[in-house]
Amino acid sequence: MNRIDQKFKELRHKRKKAFIAYLTAGDPDLMTTKELVHALEGQGVDIIELGVPFSDPLADGLTIQAASQRALKNNVTPRKILNLVKQIRETSCIPIALMTYYNPVFHFDEIRFVQMAAQSGVDGLIIPDLPPEEAIDLIRASKKHHMSNIFFLAPTSSLSRMKTIIDASSGFVYFVSVAGVTGERRTVAADVLKKVKQAKSLTTKPVCLGFGLSQPQQIKKAAQVADGVIVGSAIVNQIIKNANQEDLVSKVSRFVRTLTCELD
Amino acid sequence: MAIPDRKGHFAEFGGRYVPETLMFLLNDLEQQYKLLKNDPTFKQEFQSLLKDYAGRPTRLYYAQRLSQYLKTLKVYLKREDLLHTGAHKINNTLGQILIAKRMGKKRIIAETGAGQHGVATATASALFGLECEVYMGAEDVKRQALNVYRMQLLGAKVISVQSGSQTLKDAMNEAIRDWVTNVDNTFYMIGSVAGPHPYPLIVRDFQAVIGREAKKQFLALEQSLPDYLLACVGGGSNALGLFHAFFKDKTTKMIGVEAAGLGLSTHHHAAPLAVSEVGVLHGSKSHVMQTPSGQIRIAHSIAAGLDYPGVGPEHAYYQKIGRAEYVFVSDHEAIEGLKLLSETEGIIPAMETSHAIAYLSKLARTLKRKRTVIVCLSGRGDKDVDAIKELL
């Protein structure tokens, strides 16, 4: 059982829902990312989704595209991010899943990547352009190293695909709340929540909802059905808004607290 | 084993690397295409569009003065440049628009580099009365201004893409993002033998008419098969279109010409097969230009239609099994190619096609006795005249 599984077990016991916060590693710099991880852990964040920037993030909207570009300008690489996780692990046990695209992982050599990520203290991998069909080797390597493979469900997934994806997933299943790319939106469609319910009826694995969540009332609504919520662009927007300010970390933490309190 | 296999793999290449939202649609497209492919009504409709609207079959023209100049090569030009809209791209868009219509899609989107696929998409959309939006890198909007205006005249909206290298790669990123967002009503018309399965297969099938015609025409003229096939390769649709019908004719050598830009040692090129690194870009696994940490490199070529860091997976496969050879030609050499064909035959080729023409001179020098070659004259150069005028 890795840290993600352990966390969901604890939450289930407390009848609580998971708050998963996304950060692009290296935006604005790796040091700040590390400070943010520690600070967010103290604000009720249960799991960190750490973005490994890619030059062509085709599932991401403008906010995370820009964050990826900023991180790449800082010469952030997968290797440096694994080192960062290693440093975070010296003082924190917060579950960490890496979110990236398949090319950086494939280029690194996926088997070696899984091995090194596990050694660094990473608990899960989220790769939006890698469907389970193309992930056979990655899943095999992940099992060996107790690494979770978090696959995506979309509003467009058929029932049979839902089953395939749920079967392949470990840690949790990532339900995409909209047909579209990442980025803040104001509402959550009712039929998406119905779909999440349907997915949950098929499995005991946690199903978490992400993409577009930024408002407290969205989070409240999503958490009524899903086992967790994932917030990304809203946090990244706070980081860019407060970039170059000394109190960036505390400002972002305060913002995140206004969201996590919906799950208390 | 069938190539591609059931999951769209050309050995280790190809496949389907896309966000989950698109998976149902790709499955649907694959099923629809399987049905349509053998549907007599579809076949007839497609054939008559190619014949009456696009102007097929295109001529196989013996380039006598060019052959005299080259000495060791007897050159035949497959005149795709004479098709409606001025390039081979229309073969594919007429096929795809029929699929879109059958799937009940109301909105067409496309990416374009040189603008030839954009124009061909806008043309097909106008012909069928469908809404059309074309993504084009801001850099390409500048260097292919004529094609931008043509698309607008055809009623399409051209969206200038500001991100990244502002060329074809980024146009394709934006088109995919649009597609994920509007998956219900939108059909994505991919212009090359790239993208997730089944696109490389569909585009190859629609372009394969080039090689089928050329083979028949060549046999009638020469009573034999050609020694060489030659075509430029960006994504690689005109090349695969020419090559595919000759796949089993082992005596015919296939040569794909990539863009070496400012030179292979500079990274300012568009020759992923020459640098030989495997990666995943825009939905399939193939050769991809990338940095040591797996970021996609920005390609460079004087020809906007070749200015792409990836290549269709079937070309990676052809290279791997040794069925085709891939070579490269620099910006400078391509300009010489353009001048050569213009001056010897009175045909101004597109900057992309000029890469294939330029390689003829190199090939001719290696030959001891007379050989025959078919060059895919994939597009005409009208669109490039302004840009070339500035260079010469």
Interface residues (C-beta under 8 A of the other chain):
Chain A: F54 S55 D56 L58 A59 G61 Q65 L72 T77 P78 R79 Y101 Y102 N103 P104 V105 F106 H107 F108 P128 D129 L130 P131 E133 E134 F151 F152 L153 A154 P155 T156 S157 S158 R161 I165 V176 A179 G180 V181
Chain B: K7 G15 R16 Y17 V18 P19 E20 T21 L22 M23 F24 L25 S163 G164 K169 D170 N173 I176 R177 V180 T181 N182 V183 D184 E277 V278 G279 V280 L281 H282 G283 K285 V288 Q290 S293 G294 Q295 I296
